[in-house]
Amino acid sequence: MDTDELDRITPTLRPRGRPIMRQRWSELGFLHWPVPAAALRALLPGTLEVDTFEGQAWVGLVPFTITRSRFPPLPPLPLLGGFHEVNVRTYVHHGGREPGVWFFSLDAASRLAVHGARAVYKLPYVHAAIGMDVGGSGAAQERVRYSSRRPDGAGVTLRYGPADVVRPAAPGTLAHFLAERYTLYAARGPRLYRARVHHAAYPLQAGAAAVERETLLDASGIARPEAAPLVHYAAAVDVEIWPPQRLA
């Protein structure tokens, strides 16, 4: 099917029922590269299809930090606290519906978050040592300095930040296609799962980034293009997270 005809508005609406977790996501960097859809298709479960924008598939690298994790109505969890995360992802749909995210990897600095997300959401989390410094001045890409490294050495070192005023992404634009995703998919063996999140539209800004080292895409089996990434930045959103559902 023509993925440009997918319903991309309904998934942005708040789901029914009650979320099981709330978090704040902050200092989000969205770095994206165009890649051949066929190269991604080979890395996906057979029940999912590559989602494209005007025929082009994309792979993303998204560093950010998580705070205020809690299970309503409980207060924030001292044991979980705040932690940094970086994920490698692409965009998919399931039978022409529910355009969402497929994660090739998610690196997190919290062992508790890694074990919990792997067990409950079937997501491919990996523990990594991650450092993040915020507040640089000068060039746009100096706001956030971010570095992660897994025990096997795979990781990323980069700087990023906002380079323009806040402009929430309008439906139908590439920025909306890349950022406004509220459905995630995961698989465990032959079983496919889906979960929903919800938050206000990202306070998105055009961004700038300087990538000093990046081997996470290669570790996921993806050849990263030599061209500079398309970059966006968002300061923070408060997120609600729903439990996973088995689809197949």
C-alpha positions, 0 to 999 in steps of 0.5 A: 500500500501507499504508506503516505495514505496511512492514518497518522492522526488517530495514533496521536490521540490519547488511548482509552483506559489507564496508563501504567507508568508516567515519565518525563523525557527531556533533552531529546535529540532526533538524528535521522538518515535516509536508508533503503527500505529493503535493507530495513525490511530484512531486519523486521519481523514478517508481520511488520512493514517498513513505513516510508515518507514519499517512498523513503525509509528512515533510520533514527538515533535518539538520545535523551534522558528520563526522569519522574518515572512512577506508577500512578497513583504512586509518587516517583520511584527512588529506586529507578530515579532518572537515567539516560537512554539512546535508541536506534529505530525505524518506522513501521506499520502493521497491516496498513494501520497503527504507524509506529516505531520498531526499535533495533536497540535501546541502551539505558544506564539503569539496570532496573529499567533494562530488565523491566522493559525486556521482561514486560515490553519485550524490547531489546534493551541493553545496559550501557555506561552513559554520560550526559552534560547539558547547558553548553553555550555557543554553537547550537550543537553544544547544548548537550554532550552525550556519550554511551558505551556498552560492555562490548564497546559499541556506543556513540559520542555526540553533541547536539542542540536546538538551532531554531525556534519551537515549531511543533511538527505539522501533520503531513510533514517529514518532521511529523512522520519522524517524531510524532510516533505513539505506538511501539512494536516489539517481538519475542520469538514469533509473537508480536506485541504493541504498546501505546504512549501519549504526550503533548506534541513535541516542542520540536525545533530544528537542530544541529549535531556533531557526531564524533563516534557512532557504532550503534547502527552498525551493531544493529546491522544497518549501514549508516550513510556518510551524509550528515543526519537530519536533526531535530531537538525537543526540550521535554514532554511528560509521557503516559505509557500503556501496557503491551498487548499481544497481536500475534 
